[in-house]
Amino acid sequence: MVSLSIAADHAIFLHGLKRLLDGEPDFEVLSASRSGRDALRESREK
């Protein structure tokens, strides 16, 4: 299983990518953020 965090500044793209990856059994989305800075902060909190 591949665990990942995704970041994109476009909400529709971020939502679509997260839904696409959530449907794949080999991927686990740990977080979905609107910026790289938010993604780093979230990864440090986990």
C-alpha positions in Angstrom: 0.0 0.0 0.0 1.2 3.5 -0.9 0.3 6.2 1.7 0.4 9.8 0.5 -0.6 13.3 1.1 -1.9 15.4 -1.7 -2.0 19.2 -2.1 -3.6 21.4 -4.8 -4.9 24.9 -4.8 -7.9 24.1 -6.9 -10.7 22.6 -4.8 -12.4 20.7 -7.6 -9.1 19.1 -8.7 -8.2 18.3 -5.1 -11.6 16.7 -4.5 -11.5 14.7 -7.7 -8.0 13.4 -7.2 -8.8 12.4 -3.7 -11.9 10.5 -4.8 -9.9 8.8 -7.6 -7.2 7.7 -5.3 -9.7 6.6 -2.6 -11.1 4.2 -5.1 -7.8 2.4 -5.6 -7.0 -0.4 -3.2 -3.2 0.2 -3.4 -3.4 3.9 -2.3 -4.2 5.5 1.1 -4.7 9.2 1.1 -3.5 10.5 4.5 -4.5 14.1 3.9 -5.8 16.4 1.2 -4.7 20.0 1.6 -5.2 23.3 -0.3 -1.5 24.2 -0.1 1.9 22.6 0.4 2.3 24.5 3.6 -0.9 23.0 5.0 0.1 19.5 3.8 3.4 19.8 5.7 1.7 21.0 8.8 -0.8 18.1 8.7 1.9 15.5 8.1 3.8 16.8 11.2 0.6 16.5 13.3 0.1 12.8 12.5 
